[in-house]
């Protein structure tokens, strides 16, 4: 290596004049640069090109860099001030972006290309420290004749690249001045300053990533439905999301940075857990807020680090009771869940939702339509509803339909069968209990059906079987709309609509003393009687069709039933009502020999009832008058073809008559209407099809002159 400017001058002249290069005497990077310059055809004696006037504007990246490099350039200039030198920053293209120096030095060096906007690439300026530092990605200093252009031999240039976090050169920091002002330590200062800028770029990227991550975490924190609070070790609130503020009646922006106990009275359980640095897991806690009492499920998770660590290390922080050595709390995460939201979630997951509507009620009979009319009226009110009817008539369908047609349709529908729960458990099922209130109780307590139905409907099925001593508690809960859990003292307000159902005559139960009269009158606000299947036998064909279609969809087959089998089913009394009919048809579809249910498929009790009923009907009719199957001479003279008795005055709709007089009423109506079935059906308050089926049931035969019935009328199959 050469040690003086004169030596480099001689080497340079031999190269540019004779083309002879002593590579062993030059730094490798410099020797290669000279060769590239010669290959490009650069004139070593030519003047540097003038700066491009349109290229003085810096690139967006350079603008961002200037905020970091300007302070470093100012610091570097303090060490070289007065040396007629300039501090320069060029971008990745080697175009000067910023320049700091004495006015005299800038004026003197400006003709050599030291101005903002000048491109100092190897193609433009030949070998120079700025271009080589970018190309080699390493600090370098050139003095005098080490520059390829003769015009730059009066200068020295020292430059070091500035790298981004990925190691890419984003620019170069340089110092340039008169060659006689060159110093061996200049390059070290430039390299140190460039390293500082690179480090600041790295920190800026880290800080930007951290801010982005923090912003994402804040978005996640605010989007969570649970209330979240981050507490420091001393109880100061460092973060609080919106749901937490809504639950506790606080404004997050106003309370962050303050102790939690200073802005909100802490319940004893939470205060003890914070003091002892112990976690809580889904504990039911009541907060006294400015908006009143708020009940929440509270979880407290300590942010812990292993004991013995002087400072919390981010990579070693854990939340909760992590296994390992003893844990020291460095803060807490407090999670609050609204008890109402939890109850809605539980109701949805456990199926506490009403699925049935009035559209699921099958039937067009007058008694059923009257019950539906009253039920629809009841659905628009908030009053207590009492449903009474025999077992199996569909009381719960009516209860769910009333709920789904009411303003509470979006709330829970909670049903409890008062007859199916043991006496000693009904109280806890209805009202819940506090933790540890009795042996075997859950430590955290449990809510009852009243709390679970908050905002919705509570269906009390078989209310007539509720023990007498519990009826007083139920009455108080209905009247005050508040409950107290077993073993507790806290009064819990409830918003529940009561629908009760029973198969008993509650008025008779009150007379016997097995049901409280005050509770009966409290429940009997809107009373609805649901007719039994015997009272609406004209709906039997519709019900049979409905259940067979459902079974057809379930089993992938198409089921039907013969008219003879349907007629026998209409003679049956159906003590189990619709439930019995549904179960029977389900059983028959599985066991039937074909897709059509016949008389042979029906169970013995239905066939036996069909055999004995005509005799009993004839017996009851004979006790009231002449035989129903006996035709008189007067009947033949009338020519109507009906086996009828003389018309009796005061005819009424068939639904008001007992089964023992149905046959007699049909005969009287037909004779009164001169055998016209449509008029007779209207007079009796039934449809033509129902009239035909009842004629089949009682064995009434029309004469050939009566041809107004459907083709599938009684002439197909009449009982003997």
C-alpha positions as CSV (number, residue, x, y, z in Angstrom):
1,X,0.0,0.0,0.0
2,X,1.2,3.5,-0.7
3,X,1.4,6.1,2.0
4,X,1.5,9.5,0.3
5,X,-0.6,11.5,-2.1
6,X,2.4,11.7,-4.5
7,X,2.6,8.0,-4.8
8,X,-1.1,7.7,-5.7
9,X,-0.6,10.5,-8.2
10,X,2.1,8.5,-10.0
11,X,0.0,5.3,-10.0
12,X,-3.0,7.3,-11.3
13,X,-1.0,8.9,-14.1
14,X,0.4,5.6,-15.3
15,X,-3.1,4.1,-15.4
16,X,-4.9,7.0,-17.2
17,X,-2.0,7.7,-19.6
18,X,-0.5,4.3,-20.2
19,X,-3.3,1.9,-19.2
20,X,-0.9,0.3,-16.7
21,X,-2.3,-0.5,-13.2
22,X,-0.3,-1.6,-10.2
23,X,-3.1,-3.5,-8.5
24,X,-0.8,-4.7,-5.7
25,X,-0.2,-1.1,-4.6
26,X,-3.9,-0.2,-4.4
27,X,-6.8,-1.3,-2.2
28,X,-8.7,-4.0,-4.2
29,X,-12.0,-2.1,-4.2
30,X,-10.3,1.0,-5.5
31,X,-8.4,-0.9,-8.3
32,X,-11.6,-2.5,-9.5
33,X,-13.4,0.9,-9.4
34,X,-10.7,2.4,-11.7
35,X,-11.1,-0.4,-14.1
36,X,-14.9,0.1,-14.2
37,X,-14.4,3.8,-14.8
38,X,-12.0,3.2,-17.7
39,X,-14.4,0.6,-19.1
40,X,-17.2,3.2,-19.0
41,X,-15.1,5.6,-21.0
42,X,-15.1,8.3,-18.3
43,X,-12.7,11.2,-19.1
44,X,-10.4,11.5,-16.1
45,X,-9.7,15.1,-17.0
46,X,-13.3,16.1,-17.7
47,X,-15.4,18.3,-15.5
48,X,-18.1,16.8,-13.2
49,X,-21.6,16.9,-14.8
50,X,-23.9,19.6,-13.6
51,X,-26.7,18.6,-11.2
52,X,-30.1,17.7,-12.6
53,X,-32.4,20.6,-11.6
54,X,-35.4,18.3,-11.6
55,X,-33.8,15.8,-9.2
56,X,-33.4,17.9,-6.1
57,X,-36.6,16.6,-4.5
58,X,-35.8,13.7,-2.2
59,X,-37.6,10.4,-2.4
60,X,-40.2,9.5,0.3
61,X,-37.8,7.2,2.0
62,X,-35.2,10.0,2.2
63,X,-37.8,12.3,3.8
64,X,-38.3,9.7,6.5
65,X,-34.6,9.2,6.9
66,X,-33.9,12.9,7.3
67,X,-35.7,13.0,10.6
68,X,-33.1,10.6,11.9
69,X,-30.0,11.6,10.0
70,X,-30.1,15.4,10.6
71,X,-29.4,15.1,14.4
72,X,-26.5,12.7,13.6
73,X,-25.1,15.1,10.9
74,X,-25.3,18.0,13.3
75,X,-23.4,16.1,16.0
76,X,-20.8,15.0,13.4
77,X,-20.4,18.6,12.2
78,X,-19.5,19.8,15.7
79,X,-16.3,17.8,15.5
80,X,-15.2,19.1,12.0
81,X,-16.5,22.7,12.2
82,X,-13.9,25.1,11.0
83,X,-12.0,22.6,8.9
84,X,-13.6,23.7,5.6
85,X,-15.3,20.3,5.4
86,X,-18.9,19.4,4.6
87,X,-21.1,16.7,6.1
88,X,-23.1,15.0,3.4
89,X,-25.9,12.4,3.2
90,X,-26.8,10.7,-0.1
91,X,-29.5,8.3,-0.8
92,X,-29.1,4.7,-2.2
93,X,-28.6,6.2,-5.7
94,X,-25.6,8.2,-4.3
95,X,-27.6,11.4,-4.9
96,X,-26.9,14.1,-2.3
97,X,-30.0,14.7,-0.2
98,X,-28.7,16.9,2.7
99,X,-25.5,18.9,3.2
100,X,-24.2,20.8,6.2
101,X,-21.1,23.0,6.3
102,X,-19.6,26.5,6.6
103,X,-20.9,28.9,3.9
104,X,-17.4,29.5,2.7
105,X,-16.6,25.8,2.3
106,X,-19.9,25.2,0.5
107,X,-19.2,28.0,-1.9
108,X,-15.7,26.7,-2.5
109,X,-16.7,23.1,-3.1
110,X,-19.9,23.7,-5.0
111,X,-18.2,23.8,-8.4
112,X,-16.8,20.3,-7.7
113,X,-20.3,18.9,-7.4
114,X,-20.8,19.3,-3.6
115,X,-24.4,20.5,-3.8
116,X,-27.9,19.0,-3.1
117,X,-29.2,17.0,-6.0
118,X,-25.8,16.0,-7.5
119,X,-25.5,12.4,-8.4
120,X,-22.2,10.9,-7.0
121,X,-22.5,7.5,-8.6
122,X,-19.4,5.9,-10.1
123,X,-20.8,6.4,-13.6
124,X,-21.1,10.2,-13.0
125,X,-18.2,11.1,-10.7
126,X,-15.8,8.1,-11.2
127,X,-14.2,6.5,-8.2
128,X,-15.3,8.3,-4.9
129,X,-15.9,7.3,-1.3
130,X,-19.7,7.8,-1.6
131,X,-20.1,5.4,-4.5
132,X,-17.7,2.8,-3.2
133,X,-19.2,2.8,0.3
134,X,-22.6,2.0,-1.2
135,X,-21.2,-0.6,-3.6
136,X,-19.0,-2.4,-1.2
137,X,-21.4,-1.8,1.8
138,X,-18.3,-0.9,3.9
139,X,-16.8,2.4,5.2
140,X,-14.1,3.8,2.9
141,X,-12.0,7.0,2.6
142,X,-10.3,8.4,-0.5
143,X,-7.8,11.2,-0.7
144,X,-6.5,13.2,-3.6
145,X,-5.4,11.1,-6.6
146,X,-7.3,8.1,-5.3
147,X,-10.3,9.7,-7.0
148,X,-10.6,8.8,-10.7
149,X,-11.4,12.3,-11.9
150,X,-8.5,14.8,-11.7
151,X,-11.0,17.5,-10.6
152,X,-11.5,15.7,-7.3
153,X,-7.8,15.3,-6.5
154,X,-8.0,18.4,-4.3
155,X,-10.6,16.7,-2.1
156,X,-10.8,13.9,0.4
157,X,-14.0,11.9,0.8
158,X,-14.8,9.6,3.7
159,X,-18.1,7.7,3.6
160,X,-20.0,4.9,5.5
161,X,-23.2,3.2,4.4
162,X,-26.4,3.4,6.4
163,X,-28.4,0.1,6.6
164,X,-32.0,-0.7,7.3
165,X,-33.0,-3.5,9.7
166,X,-32.9,-6.0,6.8
167,X,-29.2,-5.0,6.0
168,X,-30.0,-3.1,2.8
169,X,-28.2,0.2,2.2
170,X,-30.6,3.1,2.3
171,X,-28.0,5.8,2.0
172,X,-24.5,6.9,2.8
173,X,-23.1,9.4,5.3
174,X,-20.0,11.2,4.2
175,X,-17.5,14.0,5.0
176,X,-15.7,15.9,2.2
177,X,-13.2,18.7,2.3
178,X,-9.8,19.9,1.1
179,X,-7.2,17.2,0.8
180,X,-4.8,18.9,3.1
181,X,-7.5,18.8,5.9
182,X,-7.8,15.0,5.7
183,X,-7.3,13.1,9.0
184,X,-7.0,9.4,9.7
185,X,-9.7,9.6,12.4
186,X,-12.3,11.1,10.0
187,X,-13.4,7.8,8.7
188,X,-13.9,6.4,12.2
189,X,-16.2,9.3,13.1
190,X,-18.2,8.9,10.0
191,X,-18.5,5.1,10.5
192,X,-19.7,5.6,14.1
193,X,-22.3,8.2,13.1
194,X,-23.6,5.9,10.3
195,X,-23.8,3.1,12.8
196,X,-25.9,5.3,15.1
197,X,-28.3,6.1,12.3
198,X,-28.6,2.4,11.4
199,X,-29.3,1.6,15.0
200,X,-32.0,4.3,15.1
201,X,-33.6,2.9,12.0
202,X,-33.7,-0.5,13.7
203,X,-35.2,1.1,16.8
204,X,-37.7,3.0,14.7
205,X,-38.8,-0.3,13.0
206,X,-39.1,-2.0,16.4
207,X,-41.0,0.9,17.8
208,X,-43.3,1.0,14.8
209,X,-44.0,-2.8,15.1
210,X,-44.6,-2.3,18.8
211,X,-47.0,0.5,18.2
212,X,-48.8,-1.6,15.5
213,X,-49.0,-4.5,17.9
214,X,-50.2,-2.3,20.7
215,X,-52.9,-0.9,18.4
216,X,-54.0,-4.4,17.4
217,X,-54.1,-5.5,21.0
218,X,-56.2,-2.4,21.9
219,X,-58.6,-3.3,19.0
220,X,-58.9,-6.8,20.3
221,X,-59.3,-5.6,23.8
222,X,-62.2,-3.3,22.8
223,X,-63.8,-5.9,20.6
224,X,-64.1,-8.5,23.4
225,X,-67.6,-8.8,24.9
226,X,-66.1,-9.3,28.4
227,X,-64.9,-6.5,30.5
228,X,-61.1,-6.5,30.8
229,X,-59.0,-4.5,33.2
230,X,-55.2,-4.6,33.4
231,X,-54.0,-3.7,36.9
232,X,-50.4,-3.0,37.9
233,X,-48.9,-4.4,41.1
234,X,-50.1,-1.4,43.1
235,X,-53.7,-1.7,41.8
236,X,-53.4,1.1,39.2
237,X,-55.5,0.7,36.1
238,X,-53.2,0.5,33.1
239,X,-55.9,-0.6,30.6
240,X,-59.7,-0.9,30.6
241,X,-61.9,-1.7,27.7
242,X,-65.4,-0.3,26.9
243,X,-67.4,-3.3,28.2
244,X,-65.7,-3.1,31.6
245,X,-66.5,0.6,31.8
246,X,-70.1,-0.1,30.9
247,X,-70.4,-2.8,33.5
248,X,-68.8,-0.7,36.3
249,X,-70.3,2.6,35.3
250,X,-66.8,4.1,34.6
251,X,-65.2,6.0,31.7
252,X,-62.0,4.2,30.8
253,X,-60.2,7.3,29.6
254,X,-60.8,9.0,33.0
255,X,-59.9,6.2,35.3
256,X,-56.8,4.8,33.6
257,X,-53.7,5.7,35.7
258,X,-55.7,5.7,39.0
259,X,-56.1,3.0,41.6
260,X,-59.2,0.8,41.2
261,X,-60.1,1.1,44.8
262,X,-60.1,4.9,44.5
263,X,-62.8,4.9,41.7
264,X,-64.9,2.0,42.8
265,X,-65.7,0.3,46.1
266,X,-64.1,-3.1,45.9
267,X,-66.1,-6.2,47.1
268,X,-64.4,-8.0,50.0
269,X,-63.7,-11.1,48.0
270,X,-61.9,-9.2,45.2
271,X,-60.1,-7.0,47.7
272,X,-58.8,-10.0,49.5
273,X,-57.7,-11.7,46.3
274,X,-55.7,-8.6,45.2
275,X,-54.1,-8.3,48.6
276,X,-53.1,-11.9,48.8
277,X,-52.2,-12.1,45.0
278,X,-54.5,-15.1,44.6
279,X,-56.5,-15.9,41.4
280,X,-60.2,-16.0,41.2
281,X,-62.1,-18.2,38.8
282,X,-65.6,-17.3,37.7
283,X,-66.7,-16.0,41.1
284,X,-70.0,-14.2,41.4
285,X,-69.3,-10.8,42.7
286,X,-71.6,-7.8,43.2
287,X,-70.2,-4.3,42.5
288,X,-71.7,-1.2,44.0
289,X,-71.6,1.2,41.1
290,X,-73.1,4.7,40.4
291,X,-75.8,2.9,38.4
292,X,-76.7,0.5,41.3
293,X,-75.7,-3.0,42.0
294,X,-74.2,-5.0,39.2
295,X,-73.6,-8.7,39.4
296,X,-70.7,-10.1,37.4
297,X,-68.8,-13.4,37.1
298,X,-65.3,-12.3,38.0
299,X,-62.0,-13.9,37.1
300,X,-58.6,-12.5,38.5
301,X,-55.5,-13.8,36.8
302,X,-52.1,-12.6,38.3
303,X,-49.4,-11.7,35.9
304,X,-46.5,-13.5,37.5
305,X,-42.8,-14.1,37.1
306,X,-40.6,-16.6,38.8
307,X,-39.4,-15.6,42.2
308,X,-35.8,-14.4,42.3
309,X,-35.9,-12.5,39.0
310,X,-35.0,-8.8,39.6
311,X,-37.1,-7.4,36.8
312,X,-40.0,-8.9,34.8
313,X,-38.7,-10.4,31.6
314,X,-41.2,-10.2,28.7
315,X,-40.4,-13.7,27.5
316,X,-40.8,-15.2,31.0
317,X,-44.1,-13.6,32.0
318,X,-47.0,-15.9,32.6
319,X,-50.7,-15.3,33.4
320,X,-52.2,-17.2,36.2
321,X,-50.8,-20.0,38.3
322,X,-48.1,-21.4,36.0
323,X,-46.2,-24.4,37.3
324,X,-42.6,-23.9,38.3
325,X,-41.1,-22.0,41.2
326,X,-42.9,-19.6,43.5
327,X,-44.7,-16.8,41.7
328,X,-44.6,-13.1,42.4
329,X,-47.4,-11.1,41.0
330,X,-46.4,-8.2,38.8
331,X,-49.9,-7.2,38.0
332,X,-53.4,-8.6,37.4
333,X,-55.9,-9.2,34.6
334,X,-59.4,-8.7,35.8
335,X,-62.1,-10.3,33.6
336,X,-65.7,-9.4,34.1
337,X,-68.7,-11.1,32.5
338,X,-72.2,-9.8,32.8
339,X,-74.4,-12.3,34.6
340,X,-77.2,-11.6,32.2
341,X,-75.0,-12.4,29.2
342,X,-73.8,-15.6,30.8
343,X,-77.4,-16.6,31.5
344,X,-78.4,-16.0,27.9
345,X,-75.4,-18.1,26.7
346,X,-76.3,-20.9,29.1
347,X,-79.9,-20.8,28.0
348,X,-78.9,-21.0,24.3
349,X,-76.5,-23.8,24.9
350,X,-78.8,-25.8,27.1
351,X,-81.8,-25.4,24.8
352,X,-83.7,-22.9,27.0
353,X,-85.4,-21.5,23.9
354,X,-88.9,-21.8,22.7
355,X,-89.0,-23.5,19.3
356,X,-92.8,-23.9,18.7
357,X,-95.2,-21.3,17.5
358,X,-99.0,-21.2,16.8
359,X,-98.2,-22.5,13.4
360,X,-97.3,-25.8,15.0
361,X,-100.8,-26.3,16.5
362,X,-102.8,-28.6,14.2
363,X,-106.6,-28.4,14.1
364,X,-109.5,-26.4,12.9
365,X,-112.2,-27.3,15.4
366,X,-114.2,-24.6,17.1
367,X,-112.9,-25.4,20.7
368,X,-109.3,-25.3,19.5
369,X,-109.7,-22.1,17.6
370,X,-111.2,-20.5,20.6
371,X,-108.2,-21.6,22.7
372,X,-105.9,-20.2,20.1
373,X,-107.7,-16.9,20.0
374,X,-107.3,-16.5,23.7
375,X,-103.7,-17.5,23.5
376,X,-102.9,-14.9,20.9
377,X,-104.5,-12.2,23.0
378,X,-102.6,-13.3,26.0
379,X,-99.3,-13.2,24.1
380,X,-99.5,-9.4,23.7
381,X,-99.8,-8.9,27.5
382,X,-97.4,-9.4,30.4
383,X,-99.9,-10.9,32.7
384,X,-99.8,-14.4,34.2
385,X,-101.4,-17.1,32.0
386,X,-103.0,-20.3,33.4
387,X,-103.3,-23.2,30.9
388,X,-105.5,-26.1,32.0
389,X,-106.3,-29.2,30.1
390,X,-105.8,-33.0,30.4
391,X,-102.4,-34.6,30.1
392,X,-101.1,-34.8,26.6
393,X,-103.3,-32.0,25.0
394,X,-100.2,-29.8,24.2
395,X,-100.0,-27.3,27.0
396,X,-96.3,-26.7,26.5
397,X,-96.9,-26.0,22.8
398,X,-99.3,-23.3,23.8
399,X,-96.8,-21.9,26.3
400,X,-94.0,-21.8,23.8
401,X,-96.3,-20.2,21.2
402,X,-97.4,-17.5,23.6
403,X,-93.8,-16.8,24.4
404,X,-92.7,-16.7,20.7
405,X,-95.6,-14.4,19.8
406,X,-94.8,-12.0,22.7
407,X,-92.3,-9.1,23.0
408,X,-90.1,-11.5,25.1
409,X,-89.5,-13.8,22.1
410,X,-85.8,-13.0,22.1
411,X,-85.5,-13.9,25.8
412,X,-85.1,-17.3,27.4
413,X,-88.0,-19.8,27.8
414,X,-87.3,-21.9,30.9
415,X,-89.6,-24.8,31.7
416,X,-89.8,-26.7,35.0
417,X,-92.2,-29.6,35.8
418,X,-93.3,-29.1,39.4
419,X,-94.4,-32.8,39.6
420,X,-91.2,-34.3,38.3
421,X,-88.8,-32.7,40.8
422,X,-88.4,-34.1,44.3
423,X,-90.1,-31.9,47.0
424,X,-86.8,-31.0,48.7
425,X,-85.2,-29.8,45.4
426,X,-88.0,-27.6,44.0
427,X,-87.0,-24.7,46.1
428,X,-83.4,-24.7,45.0
429,X,-84.4,-25.4,41.4
430,X,-86.6,-22.3,41.4
431,X,-84.6,-19.9,43.4
432,X,-81.0,-21.2,43.3
433,X,-78.7,-21.2,46.3
434,X,-75.5,-19.5,47.6
435,X,-72.2,-21.4,47.8
436,X,-71.9,-23.6,50.8
437,X,-75.5,-23.1,51.9
438,X,-76.0,-26.9,52.5
439,X,-74.0,-30.1,52.3
440,X,-73.1,-30.9,48.8
441,X,-73.8,-27.5,47.5
442,X,-71.6,-26.0,44.8
443,X,-68.9,-23.8,46.3
444,X,-69.7,-21.0,43.9
445,X,-73.5,-21.3,44.3
446,X,-76.0,-21.7,41.5
447,X,-78.7,-19.7,39.9
448,X,-82.3,-20.9,39.8
449,X,-84.9,-21.0,37.1
450,X,-86.2,-17.6,38.0
451,X,-82.8,-16.0,37.3
452,X,-82.2,-18.1,34.2
453,X,-85.6,-16.9,32.8
454,X,-84.7,-13.2,33.5
455,X,-86.0,-11.2,30.6
456,X,-88.1,-14.1,29.3
457,X,-90.8,-16.6,30.3
458,X,-90.9,-19.2,33.1
459,X,-93.2,-22.1,32.3
460,X,-94.4,-23.8,35.5
461,X,-95.9,-27.1,34.3
462,X,-98.1,-29.1,36.6
463,X,-98.4,-26.2,39.1
464,X,-101.1,-28.1,40.9
465,X,-98.6,-30.6,42.2
466,X,-96.4,-28.0,43.9
467,X,-96.0,-28.6,47.7
468,X,-98.2,-26.3,49.7
469,X,-95.4,-24.8,51.8
470,X,-93.5,-23.7,48.7
471,X,-96.6,-22.0,47.2
472,X,-96.1,-19.0,49.6
473,X,-92.6,-18.4,48.4
474,X,-93.7,-18.6,44.8
475,X,-96.5,-16.2,45.4
476,X,-94.1,-13.7,46.9
477,X,-91.7,-14.0,44.0
478,X,-94.5,-13.4,41.5
479,X,-95.8,-10.4,43.4
480,X,-92.6,-8.6,44.3
481,X,-90.6,-9.7,41.2
482,X,-87.6,-10.4,43.5
483,X,-86.1,-13.6,44.9
484,X,-83.5,-14.5,47.5
485,X,-81.4,-17.5,47.0
486,X,-81.4,-20.4,49.5
487,X,-78.8,-19.5,52.1
488,X,-78.4,-16.0,50.9
489,X,-79.5,-12.5,51.9
490,X,-79.1,-10.6,48.6
491,X,-82.4,-9.5,47.0
492,X,-82.2,-10.2,43.3
493,X,-84.7,-8.4,41.0
494,X,-86.2,-10.5,38.2
495,X,-88.1,-9.7,35.1
496,X,-90.1,-12.9,34.3
497,X,-93.4,-13.6,32.7
498,X,-95.2,-16.6,34.4
499,X,-97.1,-19.2,32.4
500,X,-98.5,-22.0,34.5
501,X,-100.2,-25.2,33.4
502,X,-102.1,-28.0,35.2
503,X,-104.4,-30.9,34.5
504,X,-106.2,-30.5,37.8
505,X,-109.2,-28.4,38.7
506,X,-107.4,-25.8,40.8
507,X,-110.7,-24.4,42.1
508,X,-111.5,-27.8,43.5
509,X,-107.9,-28.1,44.9
510,X,-108.5,-24.8,46.7
511,X,-111.7,-26.1,48.2
512,X,-109.9,-29.2,49.4
513,X,-107.1,-27.0,50.9
514,X,-104.3,-28.5,48.8
515,X,-103.7,-25.3,46.8
516,X,-103.5,-21.8,48.2
517,X,-106.4,-19.6,47.1
518,X,-104.3,-16.4,46.9
519,X,-101.8,-18.2,44.6
520,X,-104.7,-19.5,42.5
521,X,-106.2,-16.0,42.0
522,X,-102.7,-14.6,41.3
523,X,-102.2,-17.2,38.5
524,X,-105.7,-17.2,37.2
525,X,-105.4,-13.8,35.4
526,X,-105.7,-15.1,31.8
527,X,-107.2,-18.6,31.9
528,X,-107.2,-20.8,28.8
529,X,-108.8,-24.2,28.5
530,X,-107.1,-26.5,26.0
531,X,-109.7,-29.0,24.7
532,X,-109.0,-32.7,24.9
533,X,-108.8,-34.8,21.7
534,X,-112.3,-36.2,22.6
535,X,-113.7,-32.7,22.4
536,X,-112.3,-32.0,19.0
537,X,-112.4,-35.4,17.2
538,X,-113.0,-33.6,13.9
539,X,-109.3,-32.6,14.1
540,X,-108.3,-36.2,14.2
541,X,-107.8,-36.6,10.5
542,X,-105.6,-33.5,10.3
543,X,-103.5,-34.8,13.3
544,X,-103.2,-38.2,11.7
545,X,-102.1,-36.7,8.4
546,X,-99.6,-34.4,10.2
547,X,-97.9,-37.1,12.2
548,X,-97.8,-39.5,9.3
549,X,-96.1,-36.9,7.1
550,X,-93.6,-36.3,9.8
551,X,-92.8,-40.0,10.1
552,X,-92.6,-40.2,6.3
553,X,-89.9,-37.5,6.3
554,X,-88.1,-39.3,9.2
555,X,-88.1,-42.8,7.7
556,X,-87.9,-41.9,4.1
557,X,-91.2,-43.6,3.2
558,X,-94.7,-42.4,2.3
559,X,-97.3,-43.5,4.9
560,X,-101.1,-43.5,4.6
561,X,-104.1,-44.8,6.4
562,X,-107.3,-46.5,5.2
563,X,-110.7,-44.9,5.9
564,X,-111.8,-47.9,7.9
565,X,-108.8,-47.6,10.2
566,X,-109.4,-43.8,10.6
567,X,-113.1,-44.4,11.4
568,X,-112.2,-46.9,14.1
569,X,-109.7,-44.4,15.6
570,X,-112.5,-41.8,15.7
571,X,-114.5,-44.1,18.0
572,X,-111.7,-44.4,20.5
573,X,-111.8,-42.1,23.6
574,X,-108.0,-41.2,23.5
575,X,-107.4,-40.8,27.3
576,X,-103.8,-39.8,26.5
577,X,-105.0,-37.2,24.0
578,X,-102.6,-35.9,21.3
579,X,-99.6,-37.4,22.9
580,X,-101.1,-40.9,22.8
581,X,-102.1,-40.4,19.1
582,X,-98.6,-39.3,18.2
583,X,-96.9,-42.2,20.0
584,X,-99.4,-44.7,18.5
585,X,-98.7,-43.5,14.9
586,X,-95.0,-43.5,15.5
587,X,-95.2,-47.1,16.7
588,X,-97.5,-48.2,13.8
589,X,-95.1,-46.7,11.1
590,X,-92.3,-48.8,12.5
591,X,-94.3,-52.0,12.9
592,X,-96.8,-51.8,10.0
593,X,-96.6,-54.5,7.4
594,X,-97.0,-51.9,4.5
595,X,-97.0,-48.2,4.0
596,X,-100.7,-48.0,4.5
597,X,-102.1,-48.5,8.0
598,X,-105.1,-50.8,8.1
599,X,-107.6,-51.9,10.7
600,X,-105.4,-55.0,11.4
601,X,-102.5,-52.7,12.3
602,X,-104.4,-51.0,15.1
603,X,-103.9,-52.1,18.7
604,X,-106.6,-54.2,20.4
605,X,-107.9,-51.5,22.6
606,X,-108.9,-49.4,19.6
607,X,-110.6,-52.3,17.8
608,X,-112.4,-53.4,21.0
609,X,-113.6,-49.8,21.6
610,X,-115.0,-49.7,18.1
611,X,-116.9,-53.0,18.6
612,X,-118.5,-52.0,21.9
613,X,-119.3,-48.4,21.1
614,X,-122.2,-49.0,18.6
615,X,-124.0,-51.1,21.2
616,X,-123.6,-48.6,23.9
617,X,-124.7,-45.8,21.6
618,X,-127.9,-47.8,20.6
619,X,-128.6,-48.5,24.2
620,X,-128.4,-44.9,25.2
621,X,-130.5,-43.8,22.3
622,X,-133.2,-46.4,23.1
623,X,-133.4,-45.1,26.6
624,X,-134.2,-41.7,25.2
625,X,-136.6,-42.8,22.4
626,X,-137.1,-45.1,19.5
627,X,-134.2,-47.1,18.0
628,X,-131.7,-45.3,15.8
629,X,-131.4,-48.2,13.4
630,X,-135.1,-48.9,13.2
631,X,-136.9,-47.4,10.2
632,X,-140.5,-46.5,10.7
633,X,-143.3,-46.4,8.1
634,X,-143.4,-42.6,8.3
635,X,-139.7,-42.5,7.3
636,X,-140.5,-44.5,4.1
637,X,-143.4,-42.3,3.4
638,X,-141.3,-39.2,3.6
639,X,-139.0,-40.6,0.9
640,X,-135.8,-39.1,2.4
641,X,-134.1,-42.4,2.9
642,X,-132.9,-41.5,6.4
643,X,-133.6,-43.5,9.6
644,X,-134.9,-40.5,11.6
645,X,-137.2,-39.8,14.4
646,X,-139.7,-36.9,14.4
647,X,-138.0,-33.5,14.5
648,X,-137.7,-32.1,17.9
649,X,-137.7,-28.4,18.4
650,X,-134.7,-26.4,19.8
651,X,-131.9,-27.9,17.6
652,X,-128.4,-26.8,18.8
653,X,-124.8,-27.2,17.4
654,X,-123.4,-30.7,17.7
655,X,-120.5,-29.6,19.9
656,X,-122.9,-28.8,22.7
657,X,-124.4,-32.3,22.8
658,X,-123.0,-35.3,24.5
659,X,-121.8,-38.4,22.6
660,X,-125.0,-40.3,23.7
661,X,-127.3,-38.0,21.7
662,X,-125.0,-37.3,18.7
663,X,-126.7,-40.0,16.5
664,X,-130.2,-38.7,17.4
665,X,-129.1,-35.1,16.6
666,X,-127.7,-36.1,13.2
667,X,-130.9,-37.9,12.3
668,X,-133.1,-35.0,13.4
669,X,-130.9,-32.5,11.5
670,X,-131.0,-34.6,8.3
671,X,-134.7,-34.9,8.4
672,X,-135.1,-31.2,9.2
673,X,-133.0,-30.4,6.2
674,X,-134.8,-32.9,3.9
675,X,-131.7,-35.0,3.6
676,X,-129.4,-32.3,2.4
677,X,-126.0,-33.0,4.0
678,X,-124.5,-29.5,3.6
679,X,-127.5,-27.9,5.4
680,X,-127.4,-30.5,8.1
681,X,-123.7,-30.0,8.7
682,X,-124.1,-26.3,9.0
683,X,-127.0,-26.7,11.3
684,X,-124.9,-29.0,13.5
685,X,-121.8,-26.8,13.4
686,X,-119.6,-29.4,11.7
687,X,-118.1,-30.0,8.2
688,X,-119.6,-32.3,5.6
689,X,-116.7,-34.7,6.0
690,X,-117.2,-34.9,9.8
691,X,-120.9,-35.5,9.3
692,X,-120.1,-38.5,7.0
693,X,-117.5,-39.9,9.5
694,X,-120.0,-39.7,12.3
695,X,-122.6,-41.5,10.2
696,X,-120.1,-44.2,9.6
697,X,-119.5,-44.4,13.4
698,X,-123.1,-44.9,14.3
699,X,-124.1,-47.1,11.3
700,X,-126.5,-44.7,9.7
701,X,-127.4,-45.6,6.1
702,X,-128.7,-43.2,3.5
703,X,-131.1,-44.4,0.8
704,X,-130.0,-44.4,-2.8
705,X,-131.9,-41.1,-3.3
706,X,-129.3,-39.3,-1.1
707,X,-126.4,-38.9,-3.4
708,X,-124.9,-35.7,-2.1
709,X,-122.0,-37.3,-0.2
710,X,-118.5,-37.9,-1.5
711,X,-117.8,-41.0,-3.6
712,X,-115.9,-42.5,-0.8
713,X,-118.9,-42.2,1.5
714,X,-120.4,-44.8,3.7
715,X,-121.3,-47.2,0.9
716,X,-117.6,-48.3,0.9
717,X,-117.4,-49.9,4.3
718,X,-120.2,-49.7,6.9
719,X,-120.1,-51.5,10.2
720,X,-122.5,-54.4,10.4
